Every structure is written in C-alpha cells, then in structure tokens.
Amino acid sequence: MHFADGEFAVSYEESIRGAHVFLVQSTFPNSDNLMELLLMIDAAKRASAKSIVAVIPYFGWARQDRKDKPRVSIGAKLVADLLSVAGIDRLITMDLHADQIQGFFNIPVDHLYASAVFLPYIQSLQLENLAHYQALSPEEPVNRFAPTLPLKVGGRCTGAIGLPGDWSPWSRFVRAAFLTNNSVSGDSEEESVGQFFHILGSVDQQRGCCEVAKGKYEITLYTSCCNTTKGIYYYTTYENHQINAVDMHRENLDTTVLIRYPVLAKQNICFQN
C-alpha cells in the first residue's frame, strides 16, 4: 500500500505463524527495495514466523565495505546491522563485492556464485583465448618489470600493447571483448549506437585481408543491432558506413502485408561545401 507522501506499508494476507519465511528481494533500486524488505522482515517477526531468511541476489552498498577516506560511512556494515536488527535468521546472497562482508553479520550467511550457472556457456566461448591477455588495460602500464628503474611510458595507450590485430577468429574475438569491456559510451541512444558500430568496426573483415579462393576475399557485408525496446533496427554495410535505421513502430505492425526496405549499400559521402 502506497501513500501520497511516498511512504508505503506491507502486510501478509495469510497466517505465517510457525512458518519458515523466505523473502526474495534485491536492494535495487536501493532505498525503496531495502526499506520494503526491512518492513517485510519486521512484519514476519511480529507475525510469529519460526524463521526468516532474506534472499538478496543483489546486495546493495556492498562496495562500501571499508573507510577509504576520512569521514565516510561503511555502508555494507550499516545494511548488515539493519537486516540483523530487523530480525533475519539467515542471509542468502550472491557475488558479494568482497567475501569479508560476511563477517559483518552475526548470523549464518550463504554466499553463492553465479559463475556456476554461466560456466557451461563461458566454456563454450573458449575463453582460454582471453587468458593470454589478462594484463591488457586501457590505463598506463605499471612498472613491475623493474620497479627500481626509472622506466617511462613510451606513449599513450601502451597498456594495450599486445592486443592482437590480425584477422583470425580468436584474435578478432579478443579484440572485440577488450573493447566491449573497456569502451565508454554516452547516455544518448545515438552515442550508444555509434559506440556499438565503433566496436564492431574494429573487427570488420577488409577486402583483400582474407583470401578464400583465388581473387575472392571474405568481407563483412553488413553490421547491425536492434533496440528491442524502441523497435529500431540499425545497420551499416561494407560500402556504406553511414548508420541507417528502420523504426518498426512507424509502421502498422498489425498488417498482413510484408514491408520491405532497400539496403542502402552505396557509400553516402556528405559534402560540406
């Protein structure tokens, strides 16, 4: 139940006396979800539940697990205290920012890892290719070779020295993974779409670089992505790097007629004079 001033109230619609209650609630969005969870815990305790287990897949404020500068709060400890005082008997959570957060609680904590669920998929990606490039970084490298020597960085972006640049499938995979994990996009739709094409453009097959038969070469015919929320399909072609788009919500989606658009494959050069 929500009120005009933004407050809300919770209640159980059936008896939970003597029951084992499991409350599944992440803390994101942080303020509302955490407060709702605390109220549900308190209500269960006052309804004489036998035990209360909080299942929190996403444990908010977990990064605030220490004082990294003066006059700051240790948010993870505060949240732990709030849950404990509210009355939980056990906590189940996943992928905490640091294992030592479990020590903030005086109750049993089950710390689960999502990696076990995704492991078969991750193994199918042959991530051993990435293992050889763990030291790559967008930042300037740290001198671990000889810390006592005044070694200077030879130029910008030297933290990524060793990033493969050939056109083999595994090298293109490593390059795309590095860019996806380190690239920074803007907040707008246009900036995000532009960044997407920048990333995939780095692994485009260029004509002449991969010969599949005498005089025949493998190329990237087109690159595309789709905003499934807005229903907008974006694409570029090998000859036309201008980003083109089709907004499906501008069409009658209930029609029985197939709607087709020609592929804008010809290079579109914008003259400014």
C-alpha positions as CSV (number, residue, x, y, z in Angstrom):
1,M,0.0,0.0,0.0
2,H,1.4,3.4,-1.0
3,F,0.5,6.8,0.4
4,A,0.5,10.3,-1.0
5,D,3.7,11.3,0.8
6,G,5.7,8.4,-0.7
7,E,5.5,6.1,2.3
8,F,4.3,2.5,1.9
9,A,3.1,-0.2,4.2
10,V,3.4,-4.0,3.8
11,S,1.3,-6.9,5.2
12,Y,0.9,-10.7,4.8
13,E,-2.5,-11.7,3.6
14,E,-2.4,-15.1,5.3
15,S,-1.1,-16.6,8.6
16,I,2.6,-17.3,8.7
17,R,2.7,-18.3,12.4
18,G,5.4,-21.0,12.9
19,A,6.3,-20.9,9.2
20,H,9.8,-20.7,7.6
21,V,9.6,-17.4,5.6
22,F,11.9,-16.7,2.7
23,L,11.9,-13.1,1.5
24,V,13.4,-12.7,-2.0
25,Q,14.3,-9.1,-2.6
26,S,17.3,-7.3,-4.1
27,T,18.2,-3.8,-2.8
28,F,18.0,-2.2,-6.3
29,P,16.5,0.4,-6.5
30,N,18.3,0.8,-3.2
31,S,16.2,3.0,-1.0
32,D,12.7,1.6,-1.7
33,N,13.5,-2.0,-2.0
34,L,15.7,-2.1,1.1
35,M,13.0,-0.3,3.2
36,E,10.4,-2.7,1.8
37,L,12.5,-5.7,2.8
38,L,13.1,-4.4,6.3
39,L,9.3,-3.8,6.8
40,M,8.6,-7.3,5.5
41,I,11.1,-8.8,7.9
42,D,9.6,-6.9,10.8
43,A,6.1,-7.9,9.8
44,A,7.1,-11.5,9.6
45,K,8.8,-11.4,13.0
46,R,5.7,-9.8,14.6
47,A,3.5,-12.4,12.9
48,S,5.4,-15.2,14.8
49,A,7.3,-16.7,11.9
50,K,9.5,-19.5,13.0
51,S,12.5,-18.4,10.9
52,I,13.1,-15.6,8.4
53,V,15.6,-16.0,5.6
54,A,16.4,-13.0,3.4
55,V,17.4,-13.9,-0.1
56,I,19.1,-10.9,-1.6
57,P,20.5,-11.7,-5.1
58,Y,21.9,-8.1,-5.4
59,F,23.3,-6.8,-2.1
60,G,23.5,-3.0,-2.4
61,W,26.1,-0.9,-0.8
62,A,28.5,-3.9,-0.9
63,R,31.3,-1.7,-2.4
64,Q,31.2,0.5,0.7
65,D,32.9,-2.2,2.8
66,R,35.7,-0.1,4.3
67,K,36.8,3.5,5.1
68,D,38.8,4.5,2.0
69,K,39.0,8.1,3.2
70,P,38.1,10.2,6.3
71,R,34.5,11.0,7.3
72,V,32.7,8.3,5.3
73,S,30.2,5.6,6.2
74,I,30.8,1.9,5.9
75,G,27.5,1.3,4.0
76,A,27.8,-2.5,3.8
77,K,28.1,-2.8,7.6
78,L,25.2,-0.5,8.2
79,V,23.0,-2.5,5.9
80,A,24.1,-5.7,7.7
81,D,23.1,-4.2,11.0
82,L,19.8,-3.1,9.7
83,L,18.9,-6.6,8.4
84,S,20.1,-8.2,11.7
85,V,18.2,-5.8,13.9
86,A,15.1,-6.2,11.7
87,G,15.2,-9.9,12.6
88,I,16.5,-12.2,9.9
89,D,17.9,-15.6,10.9
90,R,19.9,-16.2,7.8
91,L,21.1,-14.4,4.6
92,I,21.4,-15.9,1.2
93,T,23.2,-13.6,-1.3
94,M,25.3,-13.7,-4.5
95,D,28.6,-12.4,-5.7
96,L,29.4,-10.0,-2.9
97,H,31.9,-7.3,-3.7
98,A,34.2,-8.8,-1.1
99,D,34.0,-12.1,0.9
100,Q,34.8,-10.3,4.2
101,I,31.3,-8.6,4.1
102,Q,30.0,-11.9,5.5
103,G,31.9,-11.0,8.7
104,F,29.6,-8.0,9.2
105,F,26.8,-10.4,10.2
106,N,26.4,-12.4,13.4
107,I,24.0,-14.8,11.6
108,P,24.7,-17.6,9.0
109,V,25.4,-16.2,5.5
110,D,25.2,-18.3,2.4
111,H,27.4,-16.7,-0.3
112,L,26.5,-18.1,-3.7
113,Y,28.3,-17.6,-7.0
114,A,26.6,-17.1,-10.3
115,S,29.6,-18.3,-12.2
116,A,28.4,-21.9,-11.8
117,V,25.3,-21.2,-13.8
118,F,27.1,-19.5,-16.6
119,L,30.2,-21.8,-16.6
120,P,29.0,-24.1,-19.4
121,Y,28.2,-21.1,-21.6
122,I,31.5,-19.4,-20.8
123,Q,33.4,-22.5,-21.6
124,S,31.7,-22.7,-24.9
125,L,33.2,-19.3,-25.7
126,Q,36.7,-20.7,-25.5
127,L,37.8,-18.0,-23.0
128,E,41.2,-19.5,-22.8
129,N,42.0,-17.2,-25.6
130,L,41.3,-14.2,-23.3
131,A,43.5,-15.7,-20.5
132,H,46.6,-14.9,-22.5
133,Y,45.7,-11.2,-22.5
134,Q,44.7,-10.6,-18.8
135,A,47.4,-7.9,-18.4
136,L,45.9,-5.6,-21.1
137,S,44.5,-2.4,-19.8
138,P,43.2,1.0,-21.1
139,E,45.4,2.6,-18.4
140,E,49.1,3.3,-18.5
141,P,51.1,0.2,-17.5
142,V,52.6,-0.2,-14.1
143,N,56.4,-0.9,-14.0
144,R,56.5,-4.3,-12.5
145,F,59.4,-5.4,-14.7
146,A,62.0,-3.4,-12.7
147,P,60.4,-1.1,-10.1
148,T,63.8,0.3,-9.1
149,L,64.5,1.5,-12.6
150,P,63.0,4.9,-13.8
151,L,61.2,3.3,-16.8
152,K,59.0,5.8,-18.6
153,V,55.9,5.1,-20.7
154,G,56.8,5.4,-24.4
155,G,53.4,6.8,-25.4
156,R,49.7,6.7,-24.8
157,C,47.6,3.5,-24.9
158,T,50.7,1.4,-24.1
159,G,48.7,-0.6,-21.6
160,A,47.1,-2.3,-24.5
161,I,50.4,-3.4,-26.1
162,G,49.9,-7.0,-27.2
163,L,46.3,-6.7,-28.2
164,P,46.1,-8.9,-31.3
165,G,45.5,-7.1,-34.6
166,D,45.2,-9.9,-37.1
167,W,42.0,-11.2,-38.7
168,S,41.9,-14.7,-37.2
169,P,38.7,-15.6,-35.4
170,W,40.3,-15.8,-32.0
171,S,42.2,-12.5,-32.4
172,R,39.0,-10.7,-33.5
173,F,37.2,-12.2,-30.5
174,V,39.8,-11.0,-28.1
175,R,39.8,-7.5,-29.7
176,A,36.1,-7.2,-29.5
177,A,36.0,-8.5,-25.9
178,F,38.6,-5.9,-24.8
179,L,36.8,-3.1,-26.5
180,T,33.4,-4.1,-25.2
181,N,34.7,-4.3,-21.6
182,N,36.6,-1.0,-21.7
183,S,34.8,1.3,-24.1
184,V,32.8,4.1,-22.6
185,S,29.5,5.2,-24.2
186,G,27.4,8.3,-23.8
187,D,24.0,8.4,-22.3
188,S,22.0,9.1,-25.5
189,E,20.7,6.5,-28.0
190,E,22.8,8.0,-30.8
191,E,26.0,7.8,-28.7
192,S,25.4,4.2,-27.7
193,V,24.6,3.1,-31.2
194,G,27.7,4.9,-32.6
195,Q,29.9,3.2,-29.9
196,F,28.5,-0.2,-30.9
197,F,29.5,0.3,-34.5
198,H,32.9,1.6,-33.5
199,I,33.5,-1.6,-31.5
200,L,32.4,-4.0,-34.3
201,G,34.2,-1.8,-36.9
202,S,37.4,-2.8,-35.2
203,V,36.9,-6.4,-36.3
204,D,35.5,-5.8,-39.7
205,Q,36.9,-8.1,-42.4
206,Q,38.6,-5.8,-45.0
207,R,38.6,-6.8,-48.7
208,G,42.0,-8.3,-49.5
209,C,42.9,-9.4,-46.0
210,C,41.3,-12.9,-46.0
211,E,41.5,-14.8,-49.3
212,V,39.1,-17.7,-49.5
213,A,39.8,-18.5,-53.2
214,K,41.9,-17.1,-56.0
215,G,40.9,-13.4,-56.2
216,K,38.0,-13.9,-53.8
217,Y,38.0,-12.4,-50.3
218,E,35.9,-12.6,-47.2
219,I,34.5,-9.3,-46.1
220,T,32.0,-8.0,-43.5
221,L,28.9,-7.5,-45.7
222,Y,26.9,-5.6,-43.0
223,T,26.8,-4.8,-39.3
224,S,23.6,-4.4,-37.4
225,C,22.0,-4.0,-34.0
226,C,18.5,-3.5,-32.7
227,N,16.9,-1.6,-29.8
228,T,14.3,-4.1,-28.9
229,T,12.6,-1.6,-26.5
230,K,12.1,1.1,-29.1
231,G,11.8,-1.3,-32.1
232,I,14.6,0.4,-34.1
233,Y,16.9,-1.6,-36.3
234,Y,20.3,0.0,-37.2
235,Y,22.7,-1.2,-39.8
236,T,25.8,-0.3,-41.9
237,T,27.1,-2.1,-45.0
238,Y,30.6,-2.7,-46.3
239,E,30.4,0.1,-48.8
240,N,28.2,2.5,-46.7
241,H,29.4,3.3,-43.2
242,Q,26.6,5.8,-42.7
243,I,24.3,4.4,-39.9
244,N,20.9,3.7,-41.4
245,A,17.8,2.8,-39.3
246,V,14.3,1.5,-39.6
247,D,11.8,2.4,-36.9
248,M,9.3,-0.5,-36.8
249,H,6.8,1.4,-34.7
250,R,6.3,3.8,-37.5
251,E,4.7,1.0,-39.4
252,N,1.4,-0.8,-39.0
253,L,2.6,-3.9,-37.1
254,D,-0.8,-5.5,-37.4
255,T,-0.7,-5.5,-41.2
256,T,-0.6,-8.8,-43.2
257,V,1.5,-7.1,-45.9
258,L,5.2,-7.6,-45.9
259,I,7.0,-4.3,-45.6
260,R,10.4,-4.2,-47.3
261,Y,13.2,-1.5,-47.5
262,P,16.1,-1.5,-49.9
263,V,19.5,-1.9,-48.4
264,L,21.4,1.4,-48.6
265,A,24.6,-0.2,-49.8
266,K,26.1,2.7,-51.7
267,Q,28.6,4.9,-49.9
268,N,26.9,8.1,-48.7
269,I,29.6,10.9,-48.6
270,C,28.4,14.2,-47.1
271,F,30.0,17.1,-48.8
272,Q,30.1,20.2,-46.6
273,N,30.8,22.8,-49.3
